Every structure is written in C-alpha cells, then in structure tokens.
C-alpha cells in the first residue's frame, strides 16, 4: 500500500502521532507533504516581519511573497517543521528524508505572472516569489522510494530559473497524486473531517462523491475555494481516494484509514 | 575529480560565488558541507534567544545545546543557509540536494556523555543535545552521487536514538573525507588561508606538511585547537589533500584549486 499523507500546518496537528502511526505500518510506503503556517506566523511575529498583503484590481487579497517571506518559509517549513517531522519519523523507525521542492528540483514550477494592482492612480503588475507546481522529479522520488526512504516534502519549490518560490501545498499534493497514484491520499487537518458548517465540528460529512466535491467547490469562497478546487482536481484521476481526517488525535493516520473523517471516492 | 567543499559559516563567505564556481566544473563531482554560525547568532539576537554557556569543573566553557538551540540550528543551518545554497547551485546548473544528518540518517552520531559542572555546591552531569559523528550513510550518499546529485550537508546529525543533536561540521568533514576519499578537501574561511598570526591577514602559510599541522595543533588553544585537531585527523588518511582558502573572493573554489591559500599535503 502506498500513502500520500498531507500533514496540515496547524498548531494542533500532531507530527509525533503521525510519525508513530507510520512507524507501525511496516508494509506500506509513504510520501509525506507538510505545511507549517502556524509556525511561520508565530515566527513572523517574534521576528517582527510583517505579512505583506496586496489587493488586486479585481479586489482579491493575496499574500505577497518577498525575499523575507521566503526566508521565513525556509526557517519554518524547510527548517524546523520539516526536520522535526523527519526526526520524529526516524525515532519511529521510518527512514525519512526531508526535502523542499528546491532539492534536486524535486518540484519544478512556473512563476506566477504577477498581480494587477492600483497604486498612486496607476495600474501596475506586482510580481512576487510565488508559483504553481508543474512537474515532479519522478527519478529522484523513485530513487528514494525504491531504496526504502520516505520523502518528507514541503515548500518552497523551484521556478523556471532556479529561484525559490512559495506555492500551495494543496497543489503539490495534486501533482504528487498524479505522479505516484497512491492508494490513499490522507489529508490531516485541524477538524474531524470536512465540515458542512465550518463553525460546527459536529457537522462532519462522512462520505462525499467527486460530484459533491465539485458542487461544494462552486459554492465555496476565499481560501476554502482554493482548497476545494485542489480537492476537485484530485478527483480527475480515475481511482483517486481521499480521506480528510483529524490531525489532532492520538492515531491520525490509523483512524483515517479506519474511515474516521470524510471519505471521498 | 571529486571535491569535498566545506563552506564556512561566516557572514562574508560567498555562497553565490561558490555555486558559480562549481557550476563551471562540469567534469567534477562534489559534496558540500556548510556552516551558518553568523546567521544563527544574528537570528538568536533577533529572537532574543540566549546562547547558554556552561563551565565544566575543569574550567572549560561549552555552548549548551537545548531544544531551543536545536530549533535555531534548524532555522539557520537546515533552513535558510542550506536551501539558499541549494538555490544558488540550482541556479548555476548544479543539481544540489540539501540534507541534514537527520535525513536518511545521513550522519549518525554518538550523544556526548555530558559535562561535569558544579551547581549549588554539588557536582552534576549536564547532558545537552550534542554529539560526535560516527558513521555516514554511504548508501544514500552513493545513490545521490551516482545519479548526478550534489549533496549539500549540514547539522544537526542524528544520535543513537534518532534524536537531533548538534555537532562540529569539522568532525563531519573528517568522516566524509574517510568515506569519500575526495581528491581535494577545500575549506573556505573568512581569511586568505591558515594564518601563522591570527591577527595578521598577511601571515598566510602557503604550504604545510601534516607534521607541521600536528605541531601547530599541539600549540593551539580554545576553539582553534578543536579546529586544528580535526585538520590533523584529516591527515591520518594516506593521500589526503586539503586547501584552506578564502571564501570571500570572487572565485573561492577556482582560486583554492589554483593553489591560493594554504595547501596541506
């Protein structure tokens, strides 16, 4: 069995418990993708680095990734969270190797074209250090998996010119799913599954079809829309199976595989 | 030709120039080990994390690596400096993969036994998160090198129990030299070479024999003694060749190979 496990970047998602679960599954192979947004934000506060948000002409807010933002990403995602997860996995007998998309150009992307903004009465294009993942280095990933290693991946990715750019982990998961065709994609979040009502933890939807995902995506707004869009794209692969499950529990992965959470197939 | 390049962690050592040099050497293969002490220290100041120093019963000062110190290491060494170096190498066509000793247990070490200290009238053993590198994962290193990747390595390493511990990069270089038997070990520092008088940049020693290294080690004190001891240990491998060269110049690696700096053979 091959699993693609996405460990959300929320503060209460338990990396240690994820590592312990994977350590018990001796016959499976894994690719792990993780976030670190809570850690990034707290580090930004401690360092006094402000998040730059810009508003496009069409009224859409985006985080603007400048060089400082990439450094922050490197500290939180590539540094602390990635290596602490690798450490936890190593401690549970899983031979993890932590990598960003930069390493061996593991995730190559296309730089975003920029955002149209109004500034001082003029319309300008502001281009930041962000991009969309386009291709995975299948050779490097295969080399690691075939030799018993568990890749533990995170942002940044590398653009067309070898530059580190920020990207959405959800989009990286879509690309990895298409490349690896895992038996299950497990998305560990700070909720007991997909919630019909985001404010009601009791509103977990136990099963969804891909058609339902598409409907919910059409209704979603803001950041949730982006997440639902990535989820919908997972459904375009025939046979794709996803569980959205609670990353805060004692056995996040085993519970997800036991069907706790939201199963999409 | 195979090179083991140690990029010192000083502020003025130019990673970008190192990457550019390696990018021109199409027929060589490299393993890079780097520090990040200047970055670590400046980050510690910004975060208000104090360096803990403890004094042993025998009067010897040591930096005490606690969990915060390891996090700081992960941010500065494994995060920013490692990935920025990988980015620079990728930008110059070198297919770099950044790894700590944790990743794939690339550098396995032995946890230090602890330091004997006097506290409140009692003698106690204080054990921190530090250790000595013992064995390199030759299989993983070979897998990467044989497939055209350039490993870019840094601390932390992993101890007997899978725990992240700090270590001396100089000791990691000794271990890698024994494992890889490179043609040259190039150590890039913030000086034009080994200085007979540390305060006089004009006092570069152009050539040293291993016997002279041993003599100078015997006379050295403090941190320099530790560095000279690591250098002396490099000399125990028959055929070992080292250049200590300036990491602040436009062509740090090419200059080192042209014999600028201190050549030890």
Interface residues (C-beta under 8 A of the other chain):
Chain A: X43 X46 X47 X48 X71 X74 X75 X76 X78 X79 X80 X82 X83 X84 X86 X87 X90 X91 X92 X95 X96 X97 X98 X99 X100 X102 X103 X104 X105 X139 X140 X143 X147 X149 X156 X158 X161 X162 X163 X164
Chain B: X43 X46 X47 X48 X71 X74 X75 X76 X78 X79 X80 X82 X83 X84 X86 X87 X90 X91 X92 X95 X96 X97 X98 X99 X100 X102 X103 X104 X105 X139 X140 X143 X147 X149 X156 X158 X161 X162 X163 X164
